[in-house]
């Protein structure tokens, strides 16, 4: 926005356009650097100085975006959860059980670094103790959209959204795929292509048994 400044050589006010300098390091840049450090060395070793070095940024840039290490790592964990859940939720909304079951192996292959952080570490590894106030509300509702999508899927595809039905749907579409890819993530290997058929066979069997029981 133009500001009115006084030219020292004149008593006449002169308008100069002062443009704010764009931030050099975005929040996304810094979270990406944090993910790089955490995947290589573990969340416990992911210090502000290590993140700043990986990003090529001064530590002040990190504190400008994130007031503390807890807020930074908590944000990283919440972002990882959200990014992983997005495709699974989309598949459930489309009532596509096969896409939902295969989401985990496909996502792990496409995002090996993020998969390592999400599957091999707990929330407590990123953030010990209570959530910072800035993240508490977001953390309290981090699974709400996924839970709602699963309920809608169960009601539409399995006949109801009772607790027992939801438990079986979760087992078929989340727990079986998660367990199938975990060992490969831990070994630093992509899940082999033939794993998909095994996941689908198990998932279909659980869903078919649930439909037959209603």
C-alpha positions as CSV (number, residue, x, y, z in Angstrom):
1,X,0.0,0.0,0.0
2,X,1.5,3.5,-0.9
3,X,2.7,5.5,2.1
4,X,3.2,9.3,2.2
5,X,6.8,10.2,2.9
6,X,8.5,13.6,3.0
7,X,11.3,14.1,0.4
8,X,14.2,15.8,2.3
9,X,14.9,18.0,-0.7
10,X,11.4,19.3,-0.8
11,X,8.6,20.3,1.5
12,X,6.1,18.5,-0.8
13,X,5.0,15.1,0.4
14,X,5.8,12.4,-2.1
15,X,4.1,9.0,-2.4
16,X,6.4,6.0,-2.5
17,X,5.2,2.4,-2.9
18,X,6.7,0.3,-0.2
19,X,6.3,-3.4,-0.9
20,X,6.7,-6.0,1.8
21,X,9.5,-8.5,1.2
22,X,8.1,-11.9,0.6
23,X,9.0,-14.5,3.2
24,X,12.0,-16.6,1.9
25,X,11.1,-19.7,3.8
26,X,7.5,-20.9,3.8
27,X,5.8,-23.0,6.4
28,X,5.8,-25.8,3.9
29,X,9.6,-25.5,3.3
30,X,10.3,-25.7,7.0
31,X,7.9,-28.7,7.6
32,X,9.6,-30.5,4.7
33,X,13.0,-29.9,6.2
34,X,11.7,-31.2,9.6
35,X,10.3,-34.3,7.9
36,X,13.7,-34.9,6.2
37,X,15.6,-34.7,9.6
38,X,13.0,-36.7,11.5
39,X,13.0,-39.5,8.9
40,X,16.8,-39.7,8.9
41,X,17.4,-39.4,12.6
42,X,14.1,-39.8,14.4
43,X,11.8,-37.2,15.9
44,X,13.9,-37.0,19.2
45,X,16.9,-35.7,17.2
46,X,14.8,-33.2,15.2
47,X,16.0,-30.0,16.9
48,X,15.4,-26.5,15.7
49,X,19.1,-26.1,14.7
50,X,19.0,-29.4,12.7
51,X,15.9,-28.3,10.9
52,X,17.3,-24.9,10.2
53,X,20.5,-26.5,8.7
54,X,18.4,-28.8,6.5
55,X,16.3,-25.9,5.3
56,X,19.3,-23.6,4.8
57,X,17.4,-21.1,7.0
58,X,18.4,-19.1,10.0
59,X,16.8,-20.3,13.2
60,X,14.9,-17.0,13.4
61,X,12.9,-18.0,10.3
62,X,11.7,-21.1,12.2
63,X,10.7,-19.2,15.3
64,X,8.9,-16.7,13.1
65,X,6.7,-19.5,11.7
66,X,6.6,-21.7,14.8
67,X,6.9,-20.4,18.3
68,X,8.4,-23.6,19.7
69,X,9.8,-26.9,18.7
70,X,6.7,-28.6,20.1
71,X,4.5,-26.5,17.8
72,X,6.7,-27.3,14.8
73,X,6.8,-31.1,15.4
74,X,3.1,-31.2,16.4
75,X,2.2,-29.4,13.2
76,X,4.3,-31.9,11.2
77,X,2.6,-34.9,12.8
78,X,-0.9,-33.4,12.2
79,X,0.0,-32.6,8.6
80,X,1.2,-36.2,8.0
81,X,-2.0,-37.6,9.4
82,X,-4.1,-35.3,7.3
83,X,-2.2,-36.1,4.1
84,X,-2.4,-39.8,4.6
85,X,-6.1,-39.7,5.5
86,X,-7.1,-37.5,2.5
87,X,-7.0,-40.3,-0.1
88,X,-8.6,-42.8,2.2
89,X,-11.5,-40.5,3.0
90,X,-12.0,-39.7,-0.7
91,X,-12.2,-43.5,-1.5
92,X,-14.8,-44.0,1.3
93,X,-16.9,-41.0,0.0
94,X,-16.9,-42.7,-3.4
95,X,-18.0,-46.0,-1.7
96,X,-14.9,-47.6,-3.3
97,X,-13.8,-50.3,-0.9
98,X,-11.0,-51.5,-3.1
99,X,-9.4,-48.0,-3.4
100,X,-9.7,-47.6,0.4
101,X,-8.1,-50.9,1.1
102,X,-5.2,-50.2,-1.4
103,X,-4.7,-46.6,-0.2
104,X,-2.1,-47.6,2.4
105,X,0.3,-49.6,0.1
106,X,-0.1,-47.0,-2.7
107,X,0.6,-44.1,-0.4
108,X,3.6,-45.8,1.2
109,X,5.1,-46.4,-2.3
110,X,4.6,-42.8,-3.3
111,X,5.7,-41.2,0.0
112,X,8.3,-43.5,1.6
113,X,9.8,-40.8,3.8
114,X,6.4,-39.7,5.2
115,X,5.3,-43.3,5.6
116,X,8.3,-44.0,7.7
117,X,7.4,-41.2,10.1
118,X,3.8,-42.1,10.2
119,X,4.0,-45.8,10.7
120,X,7.2,-46.2,12.8
121,X,6.7,-43.5,15.3
122,X,3.9,-42.5,17.7
123,X,2.5,-39.1,18.4
124,X,4.4,-39.1,21.7
125,X,7.7,-39.4,19.8
126,X,7.0,-36.1,18.1
127,X,5.4,-34.3,21.0
128,X,5.7,-35.5,24.6
129,X,3.1,-34.2,27.1
130,X,0.1,-32.0,26.3
131,X,-0.6,-30.3,23.0
132,X,0.5,-26.7,22.8
133,X,-2.6,-24.5,23.0
134,X,-2.1,-23.4,19.3
135,X,-2.7,-27.0,18.2
136,X,-4.9,-28.5,20.9
137,X,-8.2,-28.0,19.0
138,X,-6.9,-29.3,15.7
139,X,-5.4,-32.4,17.5
140,X,-8.7,-33.1,19.3
141,X,-10.5,-33.4,15.9
142,X,-7.7,-34.9,13.7
143,X,-9.6,-38.1,13.1
144,X,-13.1,-36.7,12.9
145,X,-13.4,-36.6,9.1
146,X,-12.0,-40.1,8.7
147,X,-14.4,-41.4,11.4
148,X,-17.4,-39.7,9.7
149,X,-16.4,-41.1,6.3
150,X,-16.1,-44.7,7.7
151,X,-19.6,-44.3,9.3
152,X,-21.1,-43.2,6.0
153,X,-19.4,-46.0,4.1
154,X,-20.6,-48.6,6.6
155,X,-24.2,-47.3,6.6
156,X,-24.3,-47.3,2.7
157,X,-22.3,-50.5,2.0
158,X,-22.8,-52.7,5.1
159,X,-26.3,-51.8,6.2
160,X,-25.7,-49.9,9.4
161,X,-23.1,-47.9,11.3
162,X,-23.3,-49.8,14.6
163,X,-20.1,-50.3,16.7
164,X,-19.6,-53.9,15.6
165,X,-20.0,-53.0,11.9
166,X,-17.6,-50.1,12.2
167,X,-15.0,-52.3,13.9
168,X,-15.1,-54.8,11.0
169,X,-15.1,-52.1,8.3
170,X,-12.1,-50.5,10.0
171,X,-10.3,-53.9,10.2
172,X,-11.0,-54.5,6.5
173,X,-10.1,-51.1,5.1
174,X,-7.5,-49.7,7.6
175,X,-6.0,-52.3,9.9
176,X,-5.3,-55.1,7.3
177,X,-3.6,-52.7,4.8
178,X,-1.7,-51.0,7.7
179,X,-0.4,-54.3,9.0
180,X,0.5,-55.5,5.5
181,X,2.8,-52.5,4.7
182,X,4.3,-52.0,8.2
183,X,7.1,-54.6,7.9
184,X,8.2,-53.2,4.5
185,X,8.3,-49.6,5.8
186,X,10.4,-50.8,8.8
187,X,12.8,-52.5,6.4
188,X,13.0,-49.4,4.2
189,X,11.5,-51.2,1.3
190,X,8.5,-50.4,-0.9
191,X,5.7,-52.9,-0.6
192,X,5.9,-55.4,-3.5
193,X,3.2,-55.2,-6.2
194,X,1.7,-58.6,-5.3
195,X,0.9,-57.4,-1.8
196,X,-2.0,-55.5,-3.3
197,X,-3.8,-58.7,-4.2
198,X,-3.3,-60.2,-0.7
199,X,-4.7,-57.0,0.9
200,X,-7.7,-57.1,-1.4
201,X,-8.3,-60.8,-0.8
202,X,-8.3,-60.3,3.0
203,X,-10.3,-57.1,2.9
204,X,-13.0,-58.5,0.6
205,X,-13.4,-61.6,2.8
206,X,-14.0,-59.5,5.9
207,X,-16.5,-57.2,4.1
208,X,-18.3,-60.2,2.5
209,X,-18.7,-61.9,5.9
210,X,-20.1,-58.7,7.3
211,X,-22.6,-58.3,4.5
212,X,-23.7,-62.0,4.9
213,X,-24.3,-61.5,8.6
214,X,-26.8,-58.7,8.1
